[in-house]
Amino acid sequence: MDKTKLMDQVKKQGIKAIDLKYCGLDGRWYHITFPARRLEKVLERGVPFDGSSIPGMRSVESGDMVLMPDIETAHLDPFYEVPTMRFICSICDADTRIGVKKDPRSVALRAQEFLLATGIADLSTWIPELEFHLFDTVEFNSDEFSSGYTVTSAEHKDALPYDFEDDDAVAQIGRKGYHMDTPFDRYYEIRQEIVDRIEDQGIRVRYHHHEVGLSSQQEIETELLAFPKICDDTMVMKDIIRRTALEYGLTATFMPKPVYNQAGNGMHFHIMLQKRGRNIFYKKGGYADLSDNAIWFIGGVLKHGRSLVALTNPSTNSFKRLLPGFEAPVKLFYGLANRSAAIRIPKYANTPDSKRFEFRTGDATCNPYLAMSAMLLAGLDGILNKIDPGKYNLGPFDDNVFAWSEQKKTKLLSIPTDLKEAMHCLEEDHKYLLLGNVFNEELIESHIKHKLLEHEAVTNRVHPHELLLYYNL
């Protein structure tokens, strides 16, 4: 869209306000709003702001930054009564208007530039599988003298809201919720409304359904969408899910493990590379009809997998999901249709146009700009250095590794066991992230520092379950 067409659209739709959104290192959206009459000037010069006030972005003595809106991201915001147009911005240097090194969106744009510079491919397409819970209520607190939480779900008999008596006897117990039909899939119509709003933003949805978790766990999966726009799209989808839930008096969470001993929320990433319209991951006759480039890309992702987790699973809660027995992969290997593998080759994706792989470890506490850029760089490093996963005992394995003997399982490379270990892995293995100056040392150091503080904040606090175990000991 050019500027003239955009300004005409603003007039025709009666837009009164312009909302600029941008992403911090923590993966949260921030925003600033101004009258629509100022749009043309802002498109040229941007909006200055104090970068030192955004976690991890800059120090106080060098805080001046500028938000530069991307004209291609212009969309009517469906949630405001005042007609509002939303733009997604890059965080730029105040002097040069070039994306700063610690701006997550600029990281993804540089990752795309590096992909093109290698000549390996001219397009990467991705499917993020967004899993989340829709709870009826949530209460939580944590201070020096108290700590705890309560979530309720009208779908689960053991977690009914306080004033909900299940008079229609629809709430369930003792079963899995996967593809559960209506009326037991109580929030189907809300999920459909979410999908309608997502598609209205130009994001193509493949399907949606109730997930395994009986306490209203949901999944929405897109079609293959182009990088780096898919990073913007993921932020938009999370926002639509959360805000639509609130309109119906519900609360949405992407926490990897919001409920003990129940299925957790992952965000699996399907990845494909193309060159001149041809899928470079397909080659008839190899293992699972994968090309050498595909095997090497997988080799790079798995070889760097322990440090990748620091960006794809960057929360203390992530590692409460990554446990054996919940279809959450804890061993770094690949296999055909193998759901115990960190990388699964979908058996149904068996044509030249559909051949791809799925990285199953990630979750939606990640910053999508950083996580997808890091996976892309790890895979490209694998291709550039022809990393054969077989040489590192990274597969392929097609059987359930959870059924292996403990001695055999110990020979497999494991993901980190907690956030602190993941940060140490990133500290030791991040040179691949510096390819093409996509990431830089300062960004990585800031991420590690921030996440280690989160780890300490959780591990240093008294856990409510500890009182059950030890109070009267």
PEWOMO-V212152 format. One record per pair of residues at least 12 apart in sequence whose ideal C-beta (glycine too) atoms are under 6 Angstrom apart, sorted by the first residue. I is the first residue (numbers start at 1). GAP is how many residues later the second one is. Records with the same first field share a line. If there is no record, write none. Layout:
# PEWOMO-V212152
I=GAP ; GAP
This chain:
# PEWOMO-V212152
1=70
6=68
10=26
14=69
15=21 ; 68 ; 70
16=20 ; 66 ; 67
17=16 ; 65 ; 67
18=16 ; 18 ; 21 ; 67
19=12 ; 14 ; 65 ; 67
20=12 ; 47 ; 49 ; 67 ; 69
21=67
22=45 ; 67 ; 69
23=81 ; 82
24=30 ; 31
25=31
26=29
27=340
46=20 ; 21 ; 22
47=20
48=18
50=13
51=12 ; 14
56=390 ; 394
57=45
64=30
65=26 ; 29
66=26 ; 28
67=22
68=21 ; 22 ; 24 ; 29
69=18 ; 20
70=18
73=14 ; 15
74=13
75=126
78=119
79=164
88=144
90=13 ; 15 ; 16
91=12
101=339 ; 342
102=341
104=263 ; 265 ; 266
105=264
107=262 ; 266 ; 331
108=120 ; 123 ; 261 ; 265
109=119
110=328
111=262 ; 265 ; 327
112=116
114=322 ; 324
120=263
121=152 ; 153 ; 154 ; 159
122=153
123=151
124=103 ; 149
125=99 ; 101 ; 147
126=101 ; 104 ; 145
127=95 ; 97 ; 143
128=106 ; 139 ; 141
129=92 ; 139
130=90 ; 107
131=80 ; 88 ; 134 ; 135
132=86 ; 120 ; 122 ; 133
133=83 ; 84 ; 120 ; 125
134=53 ; 82 ; 111 ; 116 ; 118
135=16 ; 18 ; 116
136=16 ; 17 ; 18 ; 25
137=15 ; 24
138=13 ; 113
147=317
148=316
153=62 ; 63
154=32
155=16 ; 31 ; 61
156=58 ; 59
157=14 ; 16
159=56
170=13 ; 14
172=12 ; 42
176=36
177=33 ; 35 ; 36 ; 37
178=34
179=30
180=30
185=25
190=58
191=17 ; 27
194=46 ; 47 ; 50
195=13
197=43
198=39 ; 42
201=35
203=30
204=19
205=17
206=15 ; 16 ; 17
207=14
208=12
212=51
213=49 ; 50
215=44
231=137 ; 138 ; 141
234=134
254=110
255=62
256=61 ; 62 ; 65 ; 107
257=60 ; 63 ; 64
263=63
264=57
266=97
267=95 ; 96 ; 97
268=90 ; 92
269=90 ; 93
270=86 ; 88
272=84
279=73 ; 76
280=13
281=13 ; 74
282=70 ; 73
287=109
288=48 ; 57
293=90
296=86 ; 87 ; 90 ; 91
297=82 ; 85 ; 86
298=36 ; 45 ; 91
299=83 ; 88 ; 89 ; 90
300=78 ; 79 ; 81 ; 82 ; 87
301=77 ; 78
302=30 ; 87 ; 92
303=84 ; 89
304=74 ; 128
305=27
306=110 ; 119
307=118 ; 119 ; 122
308=66 ; 70
309=106 ; 107 ; 113
310=112 ; 113 ; 116
311=59 ; 60 ; 63
312=50 ; 54 ; 59
313=50
314=52 ; 137
315=50
316=103 ; 139 ; 142
318=45
319=99
324=78
327=12
329=12 ; 13 ; 31 ; 32
330=85
331=70 ; 81 ; 83
332=81
333=61 ; 62 ; 64
334=61 ; 62
335=60 ; 61 ; 62 ; 63
336=62
338=60
340=60 ; 61 ; 62
342=19
343=14 ; 16
344=14 ; 16
345=12
377=55 ; 56 ; 58
378=54
381=51
419=32 ; 36
420=35
423=25 ; 28 ; 29
427=21
430=14
